[in-house]
Each structure stands twice: as C-alpha cells, then as structure tokens.
Amino acid sequence: MTKTGSARYPWLSRALAGDAAIITSSRRLARELRAAHDSQQLDAGCSAWMTPKIVYWRDWLGQLYESESLAGSPRAIDPNSSAILWERSIRRHLDNPLASPRSLLRQVRQTWQRLMEWRVSLAELGGLARSSDERAFATAARSYSDLLDENHWIDTEQALARAIELLQAHTAGVARRITHAGFDRIAPLIDDFFDALRAIGCEVNAAPRKTTADSLTKSSYVNSDAELRAAGAWARSCLTENPAAHIAIIAADLESNSMQAERLVREGLAQGWQIGGPTFEHAVDVSYGRRLSDYPAVHTALLCLRWCHRGLSSPDVSVLLRSRFLGSGDSGGRSRLELHLRRLPDRKWTAAALSEALASEKNSPDANTWLAAVRKVASMQVLSSAKDAPIVWVERIDALLRDIGWPGEGSLRSDEFQMMNRWRNLLNEVAALGVVIPEMTFSESIRYLDTLARETVFQPEHTSGLISLLGTLEAAGMEFDRLWVTGLDSSRWPIFGRPLSLVSRELQRNNAMPDASPQDSLQYSRRVLKRLTESAPSVHLSWARTEQDSTQSPSPLLEELPPQSEHEFHDPGWFAESLLDSAGIQVVSSDPVPAAVGIERVSGGAYTVQRQTIEPFAAFAYGRLGITEIRQFESGLSASLRGSLLHEALYRLLQAKPSQRDICEWSETDSSERIAVAIDKAIAPALQHADGVLRRLFAMEVGRLHRVLAEFIVTEKARLPFSIEHLEETVEFEYAGIRLTLRSDRIDRLFDGSLLIIDYKSGLVKNLVDREGVPVDLQVVVYAAALNEEIGGLALFNIGSRGIQHKGIGGSVEWKNVPDDEWEAMLLRWKSLVHTSMEQIAAGDVAINLQLNKAQSRPLNVLSRAEERKRGV
C-alpha cells in the first residue's frame, strides 16, 4: 500500500507529461506506479486527472496483438490452452517416468518462454541438442509448434513477437515518449520491442535511479527468525517516526516460506498481535500469495466437485461436515454427524453411500440440509462420463455449488469477496479451454479446474498494510522511504544460477541466456543488489549467522558495495516469552468439586472406578462431567474395531449359553460352522458401509477371527466344568450415592455353584493382579461387588492371534487357586478398594496424578494442566 508518493519516484510526473507512457517489468510495479502517481496528484492539490498510461510490457503487447491483428491472423490462445497442447506433446515425446507430470509441464513452459524471449529458433534448438532429454524436448517443441500451425493458433509468447512486427504498420495511439522501469535483465525480445518503438519515432528511455542510498547500514543475527523479527521491530520504529513512510522488507526465498516470513515480521512489528484481534491481521502486505486451492472456501468447493466422480476419505468428508462454507450457519447437527462418522471405518465414501450411512430420523434440520446437499452431489455422478463443451460443464458446476449452499450464508469479507471473483475467473478459464478441447467429460472438467486452482497464486488486495514484505525480484523498479534487505549470506548471494536443463549449455551461451555461465549469474546478482541499495534513501542489509545446524558468513558481494556502518537493531524475541513471570501470583478462591447429592448416575461403568485408582481427575472428567474423546480417523481396521468384532463374535458364538459339556460335544465341523455363523453376524453391520478395499481387509480379518475362535473353543473344552450364566448383561450398581451401569462380558456358573466373572481382553496380554497381589484390573472386582452371590473366581481371558492366555484367581478356578478362606478375605479387601473409590468419586476427589507420562495426560491436559503442574507453572 502506498502511503505517500511525494518523496518517491520524483521522475514520475515528468515521465508522464504530454504524450507519454511507462512500460514496466511487472504488473506489481505498474500498480505501484499508478498508486504513486495518484498520491502525487493529491499532494499537488488536484481533484481530478487523466489516468496515466502505465502498463506491464506483456499486457501492452498482448493488447496490441488483439486489437491490431488482421482478419485471417492466427487466433491467440490463452496460457491454459497452451498448457494442454504442451501436455499432448510431452506425452508423445518427453514422457519421463521419474518426473512429476505437472512439474515437467511447468519446466517445459518456462523453457519455451525463455527461448521465445531470447529469440531462439526451433532449427537452432534442434541443431544444438546433445543429450536425449534435449533432443526429446526439441522434438516436443516442434510437435507443439506444428499443433499451433495446423489449427491456425498462436500462443502468448508468439503473439508478443507478432505484436512487435505490427508496430511498424500500426502506430496510432502509441505514445511518443516511452519510459521503461524495473528491468534488471532485458531479453532480446524486449530489446526488439524498444527498437521497434524507436523505429516509429518514439523516444525510449530507462527510468532514472539514484546512485546509492544516503544511509547504508548492516548487521547480523543469530538466525533467520531473529533477523526477520528484528526487521519487523525496525519497521515499527520507522513508522513511529513517520507514520506515512513507505517501509519495505526484502526476504530471500519468500516464494517458498511467505507465511512463515510474514508471521516472523509481524511478531516484531506488532508484539502481541495474536491477542490484538483483527487489527493486525493484515499489518504486513506480503507480495506473494497462496495457491487458490489452499483457501478454505475454494478447498471446500473442490472437495465437493471431486466427490461427484470419486469417493472421499473420512477425513475429507469430516472437513465438509465442519466447513462454514456449506449450508446454514447452524452446525450442531452436522457436528453430531461428524462424530458418528468417526465411529465408522475409514473408507472411500461415495456421496450416495455416505448419505445412506448417516441418514436417520433423529437428525436435526441442519444435518438433513447437509445430507440433502450430499444427495445433489451424488446425482451429478451419473454425468461423470458424459461429454459436453467445457462451458456447459462450467455452468453446471456453478449451479451445483449454488444448490448445495456454497459459499455459505452471511456476507463475505473483502478478501473472501476478492477470492470469489478469482474463482469465477477460474471457471471462465476452464470454459475457454473449449478452443483446444471442444468436448470433455465432467470428470475432466473438474480435473482441469482442480489443477488450475492448485497452480493459481492468489493474494487479496488489502488497504490496511503497514509495511510491505517483498521477494528479491518482486521489488524490481520500486522505491521506498526505508528498506531492509534480509538473507544476505554467502549461501544466497550471489543468487544461485538456474540454467535451463532441457536446452544445451552451448545454445544458452551462444545466445547469452540467463545463468548460462557462472559469470552471468554473478553479474546479475551484482546488478540486483546494487538496484536494491538504490531503492531507498535509507537501506539496511542483514544476514543470519546460522541456518539450522550450519554456520554462515556474509555474502562477499557486500564488500563490493559502498562502505556500510554497523547498526544492529534489537530482536524483540517471541511475545509469548515476555508473558512468563509477568503476572503476579493470584490467589483464586477455593472452588471444590461438589459432592454427589442423592443418587448421581456416573457414566463409564466399571472403568470409571478403575480410573479413580489411576487418576481421580480422569474419573471425574469422563464419569461425572461426561467428557468423551473425539476418535481419530484410522486407515484400515483399527485396533478398537478389531477388538469390538472379536467381542461380538464371541457373544454370537456363545449366545445360546452352552455348558462346557455341550462345547465338548461339538465336532470340528460343527465348531467351524458355528464360528462361521458367529463371525458373519458380528461383521455384517461393519460390512454394510465397507468399500472394496475394506471388504478385502475384512476378509483377512475373518480368517484371523476363525483361527482365534477355533483355538478359543479348544481352551474352553480343557477347562473345569462350567455353564454360562450371563452374557453381555446389564447390572445397575449403587453405592455411596453413585449409580453405575455395568455390563460384564461373561459370567460362568462353576462346578460348585459359585460364579466366575470373566472379562475378555484383546491386544496386549494383561494381568489381573500384580506381584503384591493387588488387582491391576479393578473392573472385574467392580462386577463382583455388584453381585449378591458367591464369587468363586475372577479371570481375564486374553484372546488374540498369538494364542489364548487365562489370567485368573479364586477358590474354585484352575489357574491360580487359593484356599476358600484366604480367597474370601482377599475378595473382601478388593471390594473395599471398589467401595473406597466410589466414595472418593461421590466426595468429589479430583486429584491429579503427576506420575503419568505426557501421552497419558495429554487428552485432559487442557483441563487438568498436568504438564504445567509438573513444571511448577
């Protein structure tokens, strides 16, 4: 954002006086100069003025070709249509299995653009091709050129060259005086452009520049984070001195880390911006934006469109359920749908399959609205293979998005409104592909739209930016009141040369192309750095002394600049660090957890009592507050799902409550059939929503379950006589004002009439008691305390692929048998542990176990602050 234009670009008004125009090296510079001119007019007291002729050179020539080309001239195609023709040529001649198709396409198009700008002919390209890749590219370029000629087309690069030729015959409207600005490197094509202007009588001059800055200082910092924070703090001090000053920071490699660089500069510029609300949201105006597909609204739209012709994973569907860019602002019902989705196995969901899986009469209105939108997406799937013109598909895409409520309700913010306009332009670009692809399928149209969104860099224009954060090359031609150039270490300066990899070095040297030799790269780096030091009256240069684990030195090019004085600006550090120990000790009045009143129902069953012995706070949070953890999406069959299937299969196998004698009478064939039926019934609900991949995984799990249950039957036949008394039955247990709903896996009646309480365990083998004879697993003891019958034993049945292991103890069991009187005393002590735990729950005991590791305490740390307490915070 331009704050004032009076001190900068003093040459601007003279360059635009009379019949004059300015041609720039970039659109950004053209916008900057127009804004500076407007500011200068306001400073001069003008209330109205003619729009200045300030144009990016490519736009100037492109408009000239469109307006002056004669009937019968080749039709100019846009860059996206050109990319499709290149794709065809690449597949035919340059198919490299090791290269990413999109990466290879970008490399090919960049190579073609440079060849056209440096006026290299196809004959020269092919004649000097040496390696197989160079020859393949030369052949692909010839094929691409032939495609253009056959269809009487011309691409953007060729149109620029033709436009220069048109200048000789069409001079009307061309300004008599031309000033060019921002060109660090002038390609032969641009030179030809300037020569053609001179040939028709135009005066062509370069914009004047200062010789050097009035103040040139330098400093170094421990790392790049400190360097960028210090730059932000420096910008703040500059604005304090002059709020109207135009301040800029140049950051190396901004294209690859723009978001991180912006955060670091803002950290120094506006300490505490994180708690400042929207005030500092756009305090830093970054020159490089994000891919359009990375914006949440566009990402949501693309997910919906992909869903029209292929399945989405559960995490992707979760994004759509939580997105504010679909449907109404109400989200309670959709949140419940999302929680239900997490209970289902992750799979590739078609829109129709998901609608069926989540449909329920209990769904709220907002959930039903969302599911109605899903059904509209599903209805488009029938069109996925039909062919039509791109413009027809674009109209259908636009209509579908409107029908499903995108981009949501409510007014759009300024940046969202600009993003929506860019999205509509993107749809128009897909429609324009009809020039080279008259017909395509719906799936293809979505693929092209998806690709363009991922390759389109978009940045909303803001009016609230306090300073500019620019890349090294993006600042070409710009002037500032104060400038800080970062990243001037020897690893970045001189700028690393990037010669064309698909064109021979000999050809590049013959045509003096960029980075054709180390000397060219060095000279270019010198020009760019010199230009930066001439861009403001006060310039500061800096570098980081370390980068990750390596030590860095300043660039040797700094020694070639005019003398610089040392001036290290303070790095304010991280704002969060300043908060440590900043507040005094505050005594908070005691607010104890209330005791249970009357009979309080506590969720979690027997496991809540178990939790009380491990971490009382967890028992309170899960049992009394009813907190539940949000399940993570897991690929394949999760451990919890496999455990549930095993429990359900065991229940189905023993549902008729056979005695041990009955089980012993089962033949091998009979057992196998019973197992198969049990597994089929257990797995049927899960298979209902399984795709092809999950069905194959379930088939493998069926084989595993069959082996496990077969071994289980063998172990059951070897046990002492028993009969099954209860399976998966619910028992209400009240004690000390606490009511628990218990559900035991299984209770057997033993030969002496006593009961054996059994809990199935899958996964790692678990012990029932420790070496001191104290229960490790208190859940079976809770069941024993709830039953008013004689308990002959407690047991854990560890059932898994590695075998069946029984961990049991009691007076009537075969595993760890103890005398009856000793067993009765032992069980009585254990029941007292259960009673004590329930009394503690009822009393509101919420002690925090600081002995738990981070993984164990993490789920509730936001409430318990366990990790902070360990550190004494």
Summary of the structure (lengths in Angstrom):
residues: 873
radius of gyration: 37.0
end to end distance: 43.3
largest distance: 117.8
contacts: 2706
relative contact order: 0.08
helix: 49%
strand: 14%
